[in-house]
Amino acid sequence: MTDGVERLRVELGDRGYEIVVGPRLIENAGLEIQPLLRRRQVVIVSDETVAPHYLPQLHDSLSEAGIVHHTVLLPPGEETKDLDHFGQLAEEILGFGIERGTMLVALGGGVVGDVTGFAGATLLRGIDFVQIPTTLLAQVDSSVGGKTGINTRLGKNLIGAFYQPRLVLADTTVLTTLPRRELLAGYAEIAKYGLIRDAGFFAWLEDEGRAVCNLAPAALRRAVMTSCAMKAEIVAGDEREEGDRALLNFGHTFGHALETETGFSSRLLHGEAVGLGMVLAFDFAVRLGLVGAEESQRVRRHLDEMGLPTRLSMIGLTGIPAERLLAHMGKDKKVRDGRITLILPRRIGDVFVMKDAPRDELRDFLAEAA
Ligand SMILES: NC(=O)c1ccc[n+]([C@@H]2O[C@H](COP(=O)([O-])OP(=O)(O)OC[C@H]3O[C@@H](n4cnc5c(N)ncnc54)[C@H](O)[C@@H]3O)[C@@H](O)[C@H]2O)c1
């Protein structure tokens, strides 16, 4: 195995699995996957942008390990996560004559991972799948934890399943071809881990964030490993989001409102919305007297320095009626009986769930947010 590779385990009993982080893992994917196979057949699912870069290496590696492989390519982008594309994907995979022992392999970002995982959860009532995440966001977040799903016209990820992969191979070499903007969007999720429960990690990111985003190998590996370790620990303690897993949604309720406003389009990437959402959560917590203003300024300063949007004006979203944003927030999956739940900070490295956030305060805050 290549130098500089680290491993950790998601402890979920007989559904537990390894996360492998390091360079050039796709070259060795066949050897990693082979011991997990019940049948020497895999179906790779990827997208048309990722495939030209990394599919040939994956094919070679599987062939060398004596594994029969088929491939389905999807169009890139969030639109692929709809029912029509899912139907086509399911029938294409079934068309290869798969059996319960066949393994699916997701080679791509969060879109490919979510859709492939959902195919794994549902085809033949459940077949194994492996994640090979190729965006930073997918490496530190979406490939770990077993949330799979697709979108409907009524909202994002409304059809899905908790279904864990058998292995995650986070090959850090692939990030060299990822557009800078996508990389930074993934970085926002890394910063999230520091903000929710590890102030020391956030302080480290303040020093080393640039090295992470410049893909300096040691810094990048530490950032991905630390993020995956925290997600693995939280998921192991609360797989179905009945408790602490909700803390991973820090920044997401504000972010979701902004994504809804921008139509989940490339105008605002998911990670960018989360970054901005985290800053708004800090600002709102300052307004409620939960946290000091200097903490909020520190978060904004760091995300600013990294090149992420930290004000609504930076993405042309000022002047939206507060009622409309509030209505978007009210459609979040975390809403209970119309009450808005927010994850809010007590300080950097410590957040909590506030059920039934004060609506009037929130409306005033959103009306003034710029
Ligand atoms: N399951 C979860 O727990 C979870 C968590 C967070 C987000 N998500 C989901 O993840 C999705 C977003 O994922 P994403 O940000 O990875 O977006 P994505 O999958 O759309 O990838 C972003 C773009 O980068 C391209 N790309 C991917 N890897 C590349 C590479 N190495 N080089 C060049 N281009 C590359 C893709 O083709 C795509 O155009 C959303 O649908 C979101 O709902 C799921």
The ligand as an ORCA input file, in Angstrom:
! r2SCAN-3c Opt
* xyz 0 1
  N     -25.225     11.883      2.145
  C     -24.816     12.862      2.891
  O     -24.590     12.707      4.102
  C     -24.584     14.192      2.272
  C     -23.923     15.213      2.978
  C     -23.665     16.423      2.323
  C     -24.065     16.608      1.006
  N     -24.717     15.586      0.350
  C     -25.132     15.741     -1.057
  O     -23.950     15.855     -1.835
  C     -24.263     16.548     -3.028
  C     -23.167     17.554     -3.286
  O     -21.961     16.860     -3.449
  P     -20.684     17.520     -4.114
  O     -20.463     18.866     -3.541
  O     -19.606     16.520     -4.053
  O     -21.191     17.814     -5.595
  P     -21.181     16.984     -6.968
  O     -21.245     15.536     -6.754
  O     -22.237     17.607     -7.802
  O     -19.756     17.357     -7.561
  C     -19.482     18.696     -7.910
  C     -18.921     18.832     -9.317
  O     -17.549     18.443     -9.308
  C     -17.312     17.468    -10.322
  N     -16.224     16.625     -9.816
  C     -16.311     15.707     -8.831
  N     -15.089     15.240     -8.540
  C     -14.213     15.860     -9.358
  C     -12.808     15.804     -9.512
  N     -12.034     15.054     -8.721
  N     -12.243     16.567    -10.464
  C     -13.016     17.381    -11.253
  N     -14.331     17.496    -11.119
  C     -14.934     16.755    -10.182
  C     -18.628     16.785    -10.525
  O     -18.716     16.193    -11.799
  C     -19.606     17.941    -10.343
  O     -19.707     18.658    -11.543
  C     -25.633     17.174     -2.814
  O     -26.573     16.462     -3.576
  C     -25.908     16.990     -1.339
  O     -27.271     16.806     -1.062
  C     -24.974     14.410      0.951
*
